[in-house]
C-alpha cells in the first residue's frame, strides 16, 4: 500500500452500491452508538448494577469472538457474505427490541440484559467477519483506504450523534428508549444491504478438508507472517487495557466524578469528534508519512493520550477526560483505517476470512478479559485507580509496534510472505 495507490473517500462515494453499503452502516452504527451509552446506564440506573456487573456486559458482548470466531471465519470464506450480513442485522433487531419490551412490561433483569448482549455479540461476529471480507469483494486494493476511510469517518460521525442522542433520550424519556432506535437502525441497515445490486467477487473454489482444517490454514498463515502477527499481539495488549478503561468509564463518570446522564452522552459525543477528524485525515497521513509510519504513530499516540483520563475532575476538569479520550479515539480510528485496509489488500481473498478471525480470536479474545479486569480492579482501587493502572498498560503496549518489524519502514508491505 504505497502513497500513490491511495484513493480519496470521495472517489468511492460516486459508486451507488457503495453508497447503499455506506448508508446502511452509518445508520446501524448510529443506533449501536446510542446503545453503547444507554445499555450500561440501564444497568446502573434502572437495575442498580455496580462496576463489576457493568463490566460483565462488555465481556458478554465480546465473548463470542473466543467461542465462535474461528469457525465463523472458516465458514464465511465458503459462502456469499451479503446474506450473512442481512440475517445478522435482522436477528440483532429482534434481540435489541426485546429489552425495551421487557422493561415496559416490568420484567427486565440483569440476566436478560446479559443474555441479549451475549447473543447480539454472536450476531456481530458473523456480521463483522462477513463485512470485512465483503468490502474487498466490491473494490480493488487501490480503493480500500478510501472506502475504509469513508466508512470509519461516518461511523465516527454517528458516534458523535449517538451518545448525545442517547443521553438526551435518557434525560427526556428513559434509558430503554434509546434501544428502540438501535433496533430500528438494524432494520435500516438490512434494507440498504438488500438494495445492493453488484455481484460479489467470490474466491475461486478449492478443495476443502473441513472447517477444522480451514481454521488451521488461516492460523498457520498468520503465524508465518511477522507483520500480521505483530499487529495481532499489539491488538491483544491494547484491547486488554483499553477495554478495561471503557468498561468502567460510565461508572467512573457517574459515581466518582458526579456527572449527570445527559452530560455523559455529550462527553462521549465530544470525544467522538477525534474519530471523525482522524478518519477524514487518514489518507493524507498515509500519503505524507507512509502507511507503516502512520500506523505506528496513530496507535502509539492513542495509548499515550489515555494517561490523561484518570485525572478527570468535575467542572472544567471534564475537559481532561475529553482531551484524553479524544486522543484515544483519534489514534485508534486512524490506525484501524490503515490496518484494516492493509489486511484486506495484503491477504489472499480466499484466506481473508480465516486470517481475519484468527487475528480477531486473539485481539477480541482479550476484550472480555480486559472488561472483567476493569470491574475487578475497580473494587479495591476505585474506578479512578483502575483506569490509571490500565491507561499505563495501554500506553506501554505501543512498544510492541515501535520495536516490531515495521520499525524503520515507511510503507506497509503489499503482499503476504506466506502467499509467496
N, C-alpha and C positions, 0 to 999 in steps of 0.2 A: 504494500500500500504506500505508494510514493506520493509526493505532493502533487505531481502532475496528473494523477489519476483520481483526485478527489472532486466529486461533483457537488455543486451547491444544492441546498434543500429545495430552492425554488424550481430547479430543473425537474425533479421527480413529481412536484405538485402539479405539473402540466398533465400528468397521467391520470385519467379518470378512475381507473381501478385502484391506483394508489390513494387517490382522494377518498374513495369509499373505505378503504382499509384505515386510513388516517382518521377519518371522521368517527368510525366505529370505535377505534382505540381511544380517541380523545374523550368521547362520552363515557366509555367504560371506566377510564382512569379517573374522570371527574367523580363518578359515583363511588369508586373504591377509595378515593381520597377523602370523601365525606365520611365513609365508613371507618377509615383508619383513625379518625378522631372520635367519631361517635361511639364505636364499639368499646374502647377502654373507658370512655366516660359513662356509658351504660353500666359497665361493671362497677365503676367507682361510686356513681351517684344513685343508680337505681337498685343495684344489688349489694351495695356497700362492701365491695371487694377490696382487699389490701393489695400491696405491691406484688406479693408473690402470686396471688390469683390472677392479677392483670398480666403478669409476665407469662403465665401459662397460656393465655390467649395467643400471644406471639409465638410461643413454642408450638402450639397446636396448628397454627397456620402454616408452619414450615416443616413440621414433622413428616408429612407425606413425601417430601423430597428424599428422605432417608429410606422410606419404606417402598415406594413405587417408582422413584425417579429413574433408576437404571432400566427396569423393564419397559417403562413408558417410552424412553428414548429409543430402545431397540425396536419396539413395535411401531413407533411413528415413522421410522425410516422405511417401513414396509408399505405404508398406506398414504392416501391423499390427506394433506394437512388441513385444508379448509373445513371439511366435515367435522373433524375432531374439534376445531375451534368453535364451530356452531353449536355442537352438542354441549361443550363445556360452558358456553355462555348461557344456554337455556337451563341447564342444571343449576348453575350459580344463581340465576334469577330466582328460582324456586326456593333454594336454600336460604338466601338472604331475606326473602319475603316472609319466611316462617318466623323470623324474630319479632318484627312488629306485630304480626298476628298473635303470637303467644303473649306479647307484652300487653296488648289491648284486651286480651282475654284474662289477664291476671295470672298467667301460667308460666311466665318466663323465669327460668332458673339459670344458675351458672353452668350446670351440666348441659342444658340446651345450648347456651351460647358457645361453650367449648366444643360440643358436637358439631354444630353448624360450621364453626371456624375450621375444624379438622377436615370435614368433608369438602368444604369450599377450597381448602388448601389442596386437596387431591385434584379437584377440577382445574385448579390453577396450574398444577404440574402439567397436565395434558395440554392446556391452552398455551402455556409459555413455551414448551418444547416445540409444539406444532408451529407457533408463530415464528420462533427463531429459525426454523427450517423452511418456513413458507416464504419469508422475505427474499432470500437468495433464489427461490424458485420463481420470483417475479422480476428480479433485477439482476444485472451483471455486477461484477465486483467494483467497477468504477462508480456505480451509483449508490453503493451500500452506505457509505458515510453520509451522503446527502439524505438518503431515506431514513437512516437511523437518527440523524440529527433532527430532521423534521418531526419524527415520532417522539423523540426524547424531549424536544422543545415544547411541543404541545402537551405532552404528559406533565411536564413541569408547570405549564400554564394552568392545567387542570388542578394540579396540586396547590397552586396559589389560590384558586377559587374554592376548591373543595373544603379545606379546613375552615375558611371564613364562612362559607355557606353552612357547614356542619355546626360551627359554633353559634351562628345566628339562629339556626333551626332549634338547637338545644335551648337557647335563651328564650325564643319566642313560643315554641311549641313543646317539644320533648326530644330526648336523645334518640328514641327509636324512629322518629320521623325521618331522620337522615338516611336510614336503611331502606326506606321506600324508594328514595331517589337512586340508591345503589342498585336495587333490584331492577328498576326501570332502565338504568344505564346498560345492564347486561342485555336486555331485550333490544335496545337500540343498536348495540354492537353486533348482535346476531343478525339483525336486519341488514346492516351495512355490509357485513361479510357475505350474506346471501346474494346481494346485488352485484358482487364482483363477477365479471364475465371472463376474465383472462384465464386460460387453462394453465394449470401448474406444469412446470418443467419437472417431471419425475425422474429420479435417478434410474439408470439402466438396471433392469432386473438382473439379479445374480443369485447363484445357488446359496441357500441359507441352511445352516446346520441346526438352527433352533434359536430361541430367544437367549438362552444362557450363553451360547457360543457368540451370538451377536454382541452381547454385553461385554464379553471378554475381548472381542476385537476392538471395540471402542476404548476400553480401559487400557489395553496394551498400546494402542496408538497414542493415547495421552501420555502414558508413562515414558514412551520413547522420545517424546518431543520436549525439549528443555524449555522452550518459550511458553507453551501452554501449561506445562507442569508448574513452572514458576508462578504464573498468574493464578493457577489453582491454589497453590499454597498461600499466596498473598490473600486471595479472596476468602479463604477459610479463616485466616487470622483476623483480617479486617472485619469480617461479618460477625465473628465471635464477640469482639469488643463493641462494635457499633450497634449491634442488635441489643446488647445489654443496656446501652445508653437509651436507645429508642423505646425499649420495653417499659422503662420506668420513668420516662420523661414527663408523661402526663401526670403521674402520681407526684413527681418532684415539683412540677409547677403548681398543682392544685393544693397539695398537702403541706409543702415546705416553703414555697415562695409565696403562696397565698393568692394565686391568680384565679379569676373567675372563668367560667366555662366559655363564654363568648370570647374572652381575651385569649384563651388557649388557641381557639381557631384562628384568630387574627395573627397571633405569633407565628404559627406554622405557615400561614399564608405569606407572611413577610419572608420567612426562611426560604420558601419555595422560589422566590424571585431569583435567588442564586442559581437555582437549577435552570430557570428559563434563560438567563443570560449565558450560562455555561454551555448549554446545548446549542444555542444560536451561534456562539463563537467557536465551537469545536472545529469545524472545517478550516477556519482561519488559523487556529492554533496548530493544526496538523500541517498546514502549508508552511507556516512560519518556523515552527520548531522541528518538524518531522514527527512521524507517528510515534516512534519509540520514546523520544524525549517528552512529547506532550503527554503520553500515557503515564509515565513515571512521575512527571511534575504534578499532574492533576491528582493522582491517587495520594501522593505523599502530602500535598497541600491540605487535602480534606482531613487527614489524620491529625496534622499539627493544629488546625483550626479548632478541632473538638476540645482541646485543652481549655478553651475559654468557658465552656458550658457550665462546669460546676461552680463558677464564680458568679452566677446569676443571682441578682438581688431584686427586691420589689422596686417599683417605680422606675427611675431611669436605668437601674441595674438590669432591667429586662433587655436593654439593648445589647448587653453582653451575650445573652442567650441567642438573640437574633444574629449577631456577628459570628459567633462560633458555629451555629448550625447552618447559617448561610454559607460559610466556608466549606462545611462538610458536604452540603448539597451540591455546591458548585463543583468541587473536586470530584465527588463520586459520580455525578451525572456525566460530566465531560469525559471522565475516564471510562465510564460504561459505554458511551457512544463509540469511543475509539476501540475498546476491547471487543465489543460486540461486532463491529464492522470487520475487525481483524479476523476474528474466529470464522465469520461467515465467508470471507474471501479465502482464508488460509486452509480450511479443512475441505476435503473432498465431499461433494454433495451427498453421496451415498453413505457417508460416515458421520455427517454433521450432527444428526440427532443423537447418535450414540456417544460421540465425543463430548457433545454439549452436556448431556445428562451425566456423564462420568465426572465432568468438572463440577456440575451443579450438585452432584451427590456429596462431594466434599465441601464445596462452598456453602451450599444451603443447609447441609447437614450440621454445620457449625451454628446456624441461626437459632434452632430451638435450645441448643446448649447455652448459647450466649444469653438468650431471653431468661431462662431459668436461673442462670448465674447472676444476672442483674437483680432478679427478685430475691434470691438467697442473700446476696451481699447487702441489699438494702435493709435487711433486718438489723444486723449488728453495726453496720457502718452508717446507716441512714441513706436515703436516696442520693443525697449530695455526695457523701463519701464514696458510694458505689460508683457514681458517674465519674468522679475524679480518678478512681483507680482504672476504670475501663477506658477513659479518654487517654490515659498514659499508654495503655496497651495498644490502643488503636493507632496512636502516633508512632509507636515503635514498630508496628507491623510494616510501615513503609520501607523499612530497611531491607525487607525481602525483595522488593523490586529494585531498590537503589543498588544493591550488591549482586543482583541476579544477572542473567545472560543478556539483558537489554543494556547493561552498562556500557557506555561508550558508543552505542549505536544511535544514529539519527533516525533511520527509518525502520519500520517493522518488516520482518521477512514476508515474502509474498507467496511462498508455497511450503507446505509442511515437509519436514525432512523424512518423516515416516512414509509420506506418499511416494517419494522417490524410491 
